[in-house]
Amino acid sequence: MTKINSIQVLKPGMHSSVQDLGCTGYRHLGVTTGGALDRHALILANRLLGNSDSSAGIELTSGSVELKFNCDIWFVVTGARYQISIGQRDIWCNWRNKIKAGETLTLRGPKSGMRAYLALEGGIIGGVENGMPETDSLLGSRFSGVLGAVLKDGDRLALGQAGTISKPIGAVPRGYSNEIRALPGPEMSLFSTESKKSFWNTSWQLTNESNRMGARLSGTSLSLLQQQDMESHAVMPGTIQVPPSGQPIVLLADSQTTGGYPKIATVIEADLWKLAQTRPGEEIRFVHVSPNQADDANYEWEQYFYRLQRAIEANG
Amino acid sequence: MNAETNLSSHNKKLTMTIEQTPKVYRFGESAVVIDCTCYFPQVSRLSIQRKIWWLAERCRLTDEFIDIVPGMNNLTLFMKGTNRINYWLTQLGECWRQAKEMSLSGRNVEIPLVYGGEFGPDLEQLAGYHQLSCEEVIRRHSSGRYTVLFLGFQPGFPYLDGLDSSLFTPRLAVPRISIPAGSVGIGGNQTGIYPASAPGGWQLIGRTNMPLFTPQSPGSPTLVTPGDTVQFIPVASLEFDAK
């Protein structure tokens, strides 16, 4: 029997979890898309390792994480800035590095940003104890395996087939800004003129109650022109809903699939990652954009990854 | 008939037509919504929803959408990109005009329920609010036959139609941080079952041990699907998982 490449969790940190890019196709059953909150950071890490974009890695949220490896393997950490080391050796973020069998990888942070992504050559394909996920039911494998699960002490994660990487390579990540572009939502017009102005023109603080379901904001209280009951509609990551408290919530990857609160705006897909990288207590602002500008913003990401791919192919 | 009345009846007709046209709009970058609440209450929620099911089925056949999500008398279509947005913004109203009431061959699902006590902590308060006895609330709630209009919120959570209007109850002022899985509650004009533990503001009247979402199941991962009917069967006790 061939040895399975695996890592063992010595310290899980806070809310660390195994994440890929999530899945669609089940929202009519109430099953959310899930997946990495900063999708671009996970894709960047996977590209640097030659993995498929949707390979699963570990999303780190805070605290100290220690992982022991049973194999020689390349890895990358992207997203929030963490202090990374193997024994006495310091490791750079956004570069691929090699760790040897028996060594322990330590990650502490974040120093800036909020969520880091550890991707491993071959990607995480399941838990060692639970066996590999069943492939006959996509939904079953998403709920039975390690995917989306919070890491625990002693967890052992199985890795896929490693590639043929021979040297380190790094990438320059795109810069964070707290200006988050958004489109007006379906119920924007139901809000008072004052509230509409406040939404775009004042800053919003991310609160401690934020999690993978939603970024909860605090600031000027927003109110409707007149109270009214809303029927439940589909919602999605990026939807900004305003409950009766008047304090907006930006739904994130693990949000519910339908909701009945008025939706004041929608964060554009290209900027959703910024919410994943904002820390509780930090302030953000919303910038009103058009659907065309949202398309342009997606195109900029495509170009970024296209240039990255060319550079990897030239230097890899 | 003079010109004035003619004009006013024309206007009236026009207003009716405007009122009776569902709203179709873009939602975010790559979703389109059709909202048909304009027909309620002249048309029942269930009748409108039957057309929503028809429309969802019709859209599923096109293979253009990554997700097709019915809500309460509305439908959201999620697309891969933005290329076809404008096409569907105009086409969806057209499809609606062809929509027929679809009767899904629903099953009747009986759900055993322990009412009150530690499993339904709000039952007494809710009965007091309506000036009814707890027994009467249970009788009215369990004699209903509820139709599943759509699933949403959580995996397998059914939105049920048919709550006795004498049981409509406002949500709790302060939502609970965690509601145990299987809890059955009333919130506004709706009753429902929480498939997994979650925060929530509904008034809890009982609990079931029937799983609503079993993703590993080779058949349907959800206990009920749209078109099914649900009946609550009062029982004295049930075995609940320790967690």
Contacts between the chains, C-beta under 8 A, distances in Angstrom:
chain1	res1	chain2	res2	distance
A	24	B	66	4.3
A	24	B	67	5.2
A	24	B	78	6.9
A	25	B	66	6.4
A	25	B	67	6.3
A	26	B	67	7.7
A	27	B	67	4.3
A	27	B	69	4.8
A	27	B	78	7.3
A	28	B	56	7.6
A	28	B	67	6.8
A	28	B	68	6.1
A	28	B	69	5.2
A	28	B	70	6.7
A	28	B	150	7.5
A	28	B	151	6.5
A	29	B	151	5.4
A	29	B	155	6.1
A	29	B	156	6.6
A	29	B	213	7.9
A	29	B	221	6.4
A	29	B	222	5.5
A	30	B	151	4.7
A	30	B	152	5.1
A	30	B	153	5.9
A	30	B	154	5.3
A	30	B	155	4.6
A	30	B	156	5.8
A	30	B	157	5.1
A	30	B	195	7.8
A	30	B	213	7.6
A	30	B	222	7.6
A	31	B	155	4.8
A	134	B	216	7.6
A	137	B	215	7.3
A	137	B	216	6.6
A	137	B	218	7.1
A	139	B	215	4.6
A	139	B	221	5.5
A	140	B	215	5.1
A	140	B	216	4.2
A	140	B	217	7.7
A	140	B	221	7.8
A	142	B	215	7.0
A	143	B	215	3.8
A	143	B	216	7.1
A	144	B	215	7.1
A	144	B	216	5.7
A	183	B	28	6.3
A	183	B	29	7.0
A	185	B	27	7.8
A	186	B	25	6.0
A	186	B	27	5.9
A	186	B	33	6.8
A	229	B	188	7.5
A	231	B	37	5.6
A	231	B	71	6.6
A	231	B	72	3.9
A	231	B	73	6.2
A	231	B	74	6.7
A	232	B	71	4.9
A	232	B	72	4.7
A	232	B	152	6.2
A	232	B	153	7.6
A	232	B	159	6.6
A	233	B	33	6.7
A	233	B	35	7.4
A	233	B	71	4.3
A	233	B	72	7.6
A	233	B	74	5.4
A	233	B	76	6.5
A	234	B	27	7.9
A	234	B	31	7.5
A	234	B	33	7.5
A	234	B	67	7.9
A	234	B	69	3.9
A	234	B	71	5.6
A	234	B	74	8.0
A	234	B	76	3.6
A	234	B	78	7.8
A	234	B	152	7.3
A	236	B	27	8.0
A	236	B	28	6.4
A	236	B	31	6.9
A	236	B	78	7.2
A	238	B	28	6.1
A	239	B	28	7.2
A	256	B	152	7.2
A	256	B	153	4.6
A	256	B	154	6.4
A	257	B	69	6.5
A	257	B	152	5.0
A	257	B	153	6.6
A	258	B	69	7.0
A	258	B	71	5.4
A	258	B	150	7.7
A	258	B	152	3.1
A	258	B	153	5.5
A	258	B	159	8.0
A	259	B	153	7.4
A	260	B	72	8.0
A	263	B	27	8.0
A	266	B	27	7.1
A	266	B	28	4.0
A	266	B	29	7.6
A	268	B	28	7.9
A	268	B	29	6.3
A	269	B	28	8.0
A	269	B	29	6.0
A	291	B	26	7.2
A	291	B	29	6.3
A	291	B	82	7.0
A	291	B	85	8.0
A	294	B	29	4.9
A	295	B	29	7.5
A	295	B	82	6.1
A	298	B	29	7.8
